[in-house]
C-alpha cells in the first residue's frame, strides 16, 4: 500500500468484487487501554490526535462475486453490519481490525469464517426507506443471539471525499484488514476503491448491544456520523504475515 495515497490501486491480480452500498459510519472514541487486550499483540492501535476509535458500519453488499464467477444467489447481495477499530502493522499499513461482522447470508458468513477466519456471524437484518430517512435493524442469530442494532438517520448534504488529515479521512480511508490466521500469524487482505463520497448524517438515532456482545465497553455520547451512497470494491489475494 502506498503510505501517502492508499487509494492507489495495487499491482496485483484481482480475485473478487463487491459493492459496499448505502453505508452509515458511526464512530465513538474508546479508551485505548480497554481495546488493547482485544487486539493481537503484533498489531498497534492507530490513533487520531491521541484517541482510539471503534466504529459500527451498517450497509448492504451488492454484486459480490469471485473473478471469473457470476454472482450466485444467496451470496451476491445481503445486508451486513460491522464493528471495527483501527490498527497498524509494523508502523505501516493503516488498517482495520474487526470485532464482529454480521451478515444476512448464512453461507457468505460461513465461507468468510472458514477462509479468512473473520469473526462473521449470521444475523436477521432489514433496512427501509421513508423519504430521506433510512432505517436499519439487525438481530444476531448465530453463533449466539445476544447482539442487536437498530438505527435511523437522514442525509441531505452534497457528497465529497474526506480531506487528508481530518478525522473523517483517518476513519474512512482504510484499504487493509487483518484477521487471525494461526499461532501468532495474521491474514492481511487489501482492497481498492475510489475514496468514499461522504455526507454528514443527521438526526441519528441508535440503540445497540453489539459492543457488549463483542466484549467492548458501552459506547458513550453521540457518535461522529457520516453516510455514503457507496463504493465499488476490488479484492486482492490475502497474504500471511
MILUMTI-499462 format. One line per 3 residues: number of its first residue (from 0); their letters; for each residue x, y, z of N, C-alpha, C. Coordinates in steps of 0.1 Angstrom, whole numbers. Each point is the difference from the previous one (the first is absolute). Layout:
REM residues N
NUM> a> X,Y,Z,X,Y,Z,X,Y,Z  ...;
END
This chain:
REM residues 241
0> xxx> 8,-12,0,-8,12,0,9,12,0  -4,10,-8,7,13,0,-3,7,13  10,3,8,-3,6,13,-5,15,-1;
3> xxx> 2,6,-12,-4,14,-1,-14,0,-7  -3,-9,-9,-12,0,-7,-5,-15,-1  -7,-5,11,-4,-14,1,-10,-4,-11;
6> xxx> -6,10,-6,-10,-3,-10,6,-4,-14  13,1,-1,7,-5,-12,-2,-15,-2  -4,-4,-12,-4,-14,-2,13,-9,1;
9> xxx> 0,-11,7,12,-8,1,3,-7,-13  12,-3,-2,4,-8,-12,0,-15,3  -12,-5,1,-3,-14,3,-13,-4,-7;
12> xxx> -1,-13,-1,-12,-5,-7,-13,2,9  -11,3,-6,-12,2,7,-6,-14,2  -5,-3,12,-7,-13,2,-15,1,2;
15> xxx> -5,12,3,-14,1,2,-5,14,0  -13,1,0,-7,13,-2,-12,1,9  -2,12,6,-13,3,7,-3,15,-2;
18> xxx> -13,3,3,-3,14,2,-4,1,15  5,10,7,-4,3,14,-9,12,-1  -13,-3,1,-11,9,-4,-7,6,12;
21> xxx> -2,13,-1,-8,7,10,4,-2,14  12,4,3,7,-3,13,0,12,9  -4,-3,13,1,10,11,12,-3,8;
24> xxx> 8,10,2,12,-1,9,-4,7,14  1,-8,10,-2,5,14,12,-2,8  6,10,5,13,-1,7,0,6,14;
27> xxx> 5,-8,9,1,4,14,15,-1,5  5,10,8,13,-2,6,-2,-10,12  10,-9,1,0,-10,10,15,0,6;
30> xxx> 1,0,13,14,0,6,8,-11,-5  13,3,-3,9,-10,-6,2,-12,9  1,3,14,3,-11,9,-11,-10,0;
33> xxx> -12,4,-4,-11,-10,-1,0,-8,-13  6,6,-10,1,-7,-13,12,-9,-1  11,4,6,13,-7,-1,-1,-15,2;
36> xxx> -7,-5,11,-1,-14,2,-7,-8,-11  -8,7,-8,-9,-6,-10,7,-1,-14  12,5,-1,7,1,-12,13,-9,0;
39> xxx> 3,-7,-10,12,-8,0,13,8,3  9,-6,8,12,8,4,8,6,-11  0,-7,-12,8,5,-11,-6,12,-7;
42> xxx> -12,4,3,-6,12,-6,0,11,10  2,12,-5,0,12,8,-13,7,-2  -5,6,11,-12,8,-1,3,13,-7;
45> xxx> -8,4,-10,2,12,-7,-8,11,7  6,12,0,-7,11,8,-1,12,-9  -10,8,3,-1,13,-6,-1,10,11;
48> xxx> 11,9,0,1,10,11,0,-7,14  6,-11,1,1,-8,12,-12,-8,4  -10,0,-8,-12,-8,3,-2,-12,-9;
51> xxx> -5,-11,6,-3,-12,-7,-15,-1,-2  -5,-6,-11,-14,0,-3,-5,-14,-4  -12,-2,3,-8,-11,-5,-11,4,-8;
54> xxx> -3,-7,-11,-10,5,-10,-10,-12,-2  -12,4,-3,-11,-9,-4,-4,4,-13  -1,-9,-10,-3,4,-14,-10,-9,-6;
57> xxx> -13,3,1,-10,-7,-8,0,4,-14  -2,-10,-9,0,2,-15,-6,-12,-7  0,0,-13,-4,-11,-8,10,-4,-10;
60> xxx> 4,-13,0,9,-6,-10,-9,-2,-13  6,4,-11,-7,-2,-13,10,-5,-10  -4,-8,-9,8,-5,-11,13,-7,4;
63> xxx> -1,-7,11,12,-7,5,3,-13,-9  12,-1,-4,4,-12,-8,15,-1,-1  4,-13,-2,14,-2,-3,3,2,-14;
66> xxx> 12,4,-3,4,2,-14,-2,-12,-9  -7,1,-11,-3,-10,-9,-12,-9,4  -7,4,11,-12,-7,4,-11,10,0;
69> xxx> -12,-4,-5,-11,9,0,-6,2,15  -7,10,2,-7,1,14,-9,-12,2  1,-4,13,-8,-12,4,-11,3,9;
72> xxx> -12,-6,-1,-11,3,9,4,-3,14  -3,9,9,3,-1,15,13,4,4  9,3,-10,14,4,2,3,14,-5;
75> xxx> -8,5,-10,4,12,-7,-6,12,6  -11,-1,7,-6,12,6,-5,-3,14  4,7,10,-5,-2,13,4,13,9;
78> xxx> -8,2,10,3,11,10,11,-5,9  8,10,5,11,-3,9,2,11,10  5,-3,12,3,11,9,13,-5,7;
81> xxx> 10,10,1,13,-4,5,3,9,13  8,-6,9,6,8,11,15,-1,-1  7,11,0,14,0,-4,7,11,8;
84> xxx> 14,-2,1,9,10,4,11,2,-9  10,8,3,10,5,-10,14,-4,6  8,-7,-9,12,-5,4,11,3,-11;
87> xxx> 12,-3,4,12,0,-9,8,-12,3  8,-4,-10,9,-12,1,14,5,-4  9,-1,10,14,4,-3,1,15,-3;
90> xxx> -9,8,6,0,15,-2,-5,4,-14  -4,-9,-8,-6,3,-13,-14,-6,-1  -5,-2,-12,-13,-7,-2,-11,6,8;
93> xxx> -4,12,-2,-12,5,7,-12,-9,-4  -5,-7,10,-9,-12,-2,-11,0,10  -9,-10,-2,-11,-2,9,1,-14,6;
96> xxx> -5,-1,12,-2,-12,7,-14,-2,4  -6,-11,-4,-15,-2,3,-2,-8,13  -9,5,8,-4,-7,12,-12,-9,-4;
99> xxx> -8,4,-10,-11,-9,-5,-4,6,-13  -6,-10,-8,-6,4,-13,-13,-8,-1  -11,6,1,-13,-7,-1,-5,1,-14;
102> xxx> -3,-11,-6,-5,-1,-14,-13,-7,-1  -9,4,-9,-13,-6,-1,0,-12,-9  12,-4,-5,2,-12,-8,8,-10,9;
105> xxx> -7,-11,3,7,-11,9,11,-6,-8  -1,-2,-13,10,-6,-8,13,9,-1  -3,13,-3,11,9,-1,8,2,13;
108> xxx> -8,0,11,7,1,13,8,-12,3  -5,-12,-3,8,-12,3,12,-1,-9  -1,4,-12,12,0,-9,11,9,5;
111> xxx> -4,12,4,10,10,5,6,-5,13  -7,-6,9,5,-5,12,11,-11,-3  -3,-9,-10,9,-11,-3,12,5,-7;
114> xxx> -2,9,-10,11,3,-9,10,10,6  -5,11,6,9,10,6,-1,1,15  -8,-9,6,-2,0,14,-5,14,6;
117> xxx> -8,6,-9,-6,13,5,-12,-4,9  -2,8,11,-11,-3,10,-14,3,-5  -4,-6,-11,-13,2,-6,-10,-8,8;
120> xxx> -12,7,1,-12,-6,6,-11,1,-10  -10,-9,3,-12,0,-9,-11,8,8  -6,9,-7,-10,9,6,-12,2,-9;
123> xxx> -11,3,7,-12,5,-8,1,15,-1  -1,5,-12,2,14,-2,-10,5,-10  -6,12,3,-9,7,-9,3,15,0;
126> xxx> -1,5,-12,1,15,-1,-11,6,-8  -3,12,3,-12,6,-6,3,15,-3  -9,6,-8,2,14,-5,-14,6,1;
129> xxx> 0,12,6,-12,8,2,3,14,-4  -1,3,-13,4,13,-5,16,1,1  5,10,7,14,1,2,5,-7,12;
132> xxx> -9,-6,8,4,-7,12,2,-15,-3  12,-5,5,3,-15,-2,-1,-6,14  -3,-13,0,-1,-8,12,8,-13,-2;
135> xxx> 6,-5,11,8,-12,-1,-1,-8,13  -4,-12,-1,-3,-8,12,7,-14,-2  8,-4,10,7,-13,-1,-1,-7,14;
138> xxx> -2,-13,-1,0,-9,12,9,-12,-3  10,-2,7,9,-11,-2,-7,-13,4  2,-10,-9,-6,-14,3,10,-10,3;
141> xxx> 11,0,-6,11,-10,2,13,7,-1  10,-4,8,0,-11,10,-7,2,13  -5,12,2,-8,2,12,-11,11,-4;
144> xxx> -8,3,10,-11,9,-4,0,12,10  12,5,4,1,10,10,1,14,-5  2,1,-13,3,13,-6,-11,5,-9;
147> xxx> -2,13,0,-10,6,-8,3,15,-3  -5,5,-11,2,14,-3,-13,6,-6  -3,12,3,-11,7,-6,4,14,-2;
150> xxx> -1,5,-12,4,14,-3,-8,6,-11  -1,14,0,-6,7,-11,7,13,-1  -1,6,-12,8,13,-3,-5,6,-13;
153> xxx> 4,12,-2,-2,7,-13,13,5,-5  1,3,-12,12,6,-6,-4,8,-13  3,13,0,-5,8,-10,12,9,-7;
156> xxx> 11,1,7,11,9,-5,6,-6,-12  7,8,-8,8,-5,-11,11,-9,4  3,-10,-8,10,-10,4,14,4,-5;
159> xxx> 10,-3,8,14,4,-4,10,-9,7  11,-3,-6,10,-8,8,6,8,12  4,-7,10,6,6,12,13,6,-4;
162> xxx> 3,11,7,13,6,-2,11,-7,8  12,-2,-6,11,-6,7,3,8,13  3,-7,11,3,6,12,-12,2,10;
165> xxx> -12,-2,-6,-12,1,9,-4,-13,6  -8,1,11,-5,-12,6,-8,-9,-9  -8,6,-9,-8,-7,-9,9,-8,-10;
168> xxx> 11,5,-4,10,-7,-9,6,-11,8  5,2,12,6,-10,8,-9,-12,2  -13,2,2,-9,-10,3,-5,-8,-13;
171> xxx> -2,8,-11,-6,-6,-11,10,-6,-10  11,6,-2,9,-4,-11,9,-11,4  -5,-12,1,8,-11,5,-1,-11,-11;
174> xxx> 11,-6,-4,0,-9,-12,6,-13,4  3,-3,13,6,-12,4,-8,-5,12  -2,-13,1,-5,-6,13,9,-12,4;
177> xxx> 0,-2,13,7,-12,5,-10,-9,8  3,-13,0,-8,-9,8,10,-11,5  -4,-8,10,9,-10,5,1,-11,-10;
180> xxx> 12,-5,-2,3,-11,-9,2,-13,9  12,-2,4,4,-12,9,11,4,9  1,-5,12,10,5,9,0,15,2;
183> xxx> 11,6,-2,1,15,0,-1,6,-13  -2,-8,-11,-1,5,-13,-13,7,-3  0,9,-10,-11,8,-3,-3,-1,-15;
186> xxx> -12,0,-4,-4,2,-14,0,15,-3  5,4,-11,-1,14,-5,-7,0,-13  -11,8,-1,-8,1,-12,-1,14,-4;
189> xxx> 3,3,-13,0,14,-5,-12,1,-10  -6,11,0,-11,3,-9,4,13,-7  -8,3,-11,2,13,-7,-14,5,-3;
192> xxx> -2,13,1,-12,7,-4,3,15,-1  -9,7,-6,1,15,-1,-2,5,15  5,12,3,-2,6,13,-15,1,3;
195> xxx> -4,-3,12,-14,0,4,-6,14,-2  -11,1,-7,-8,13,-1,-8,1,12  3,9,9,-6,1,13,-10,12,2;
198> xxx> -10,-3,7,-10,10,4,-1,0,15  -3,11,6,-4,0,14,-13,-6,3  0,-9,9,-13,-7,4,-7,8,11;
201> xxx> -13,3,-2,-7,8,10,-11,-8,7  -4,6,12,-11,-6,7,2,-15,2  12,-4,5,4,-14,1,-6,-5,13;
204> xxx> -7,-11,-1,-5,-7,12,5,-14,0  7,-4,11,6,-14,0,-2,-6,14  -4,-13,0,1,-8,11,7,-13,-4;
207> xxx> 9,-5,9,7,-12,-5,6,-8,12  1,-13,-1,7,-8,10,12,-7,-7  4,4,-11,11,-6,-7,13,1,8;
210> xxx> 2,12,6,12,3,8,2,-10,11  -10,-2,8,1,-9,12,2,-14,-5  -7,-4,-10,1,-14,-5,14,-2,-6;
213> xxx> 7,10,-5,13,-2,-5,11,3,11  -4,1,12,10,2,11,5,14,1  -7,10,-6,4,14,0,-8,7,11;
216> xxx> 6,12,5,-8,8,9,-12,6,-7  -9,4,8,-12,8,-6,5,13,-5  -4,3,-13,4,13,-6,-7,11,8;
219> xxx> 7,12,1,-5,11,7,-2,12,-9  -10,7,1,-2,13,-7,-6,-3,-14  -2,11,-7,-5,-1,-14,12,-4,-10;
222> xxx> -3,-8,-9,11,-4,-10,3,11,-10  12,0,-5,3,7,-12,-6,-8,-12  -9,6,-7,-8,-8,-9,1,6,-14;
225> xxx> 3,-9,-10,1,4,-14,-6,-11,-8  -5,3,-12,-7,-9,-9,6,1,-14  0,-12,-7,4,0,-14,-9,-9,-8;
228> xxx> -2,5,-12,-8,-8,-9,7,-13,-4  13,0,1,8,-13,-2,11,1,-9  8,-11,-1,11,-1,-9,1,-14,-6;
231> xxx> 6,-1,-12,2,-13,-6,14,-5,4  1,-12,4,13,-5,7,6,-12,-8  13,1,-1,8,-12,-5,7,-6,12;
234> xxx> 1,-13,0,8,-8,10,12,-6,-6  11,-1,8,13,-5,-5,3,-12,9  9,-9,-5,3,-12,8,5,3,14;
237> xxx> -5,-8,10,5,2,13,14,-6,2  7,6,9,14,-6,4,0,-3,14  10,-7,5,2,-3,14,12,7,4;
240> x> -1,7,11,11,8,6,3,-4,14;
END
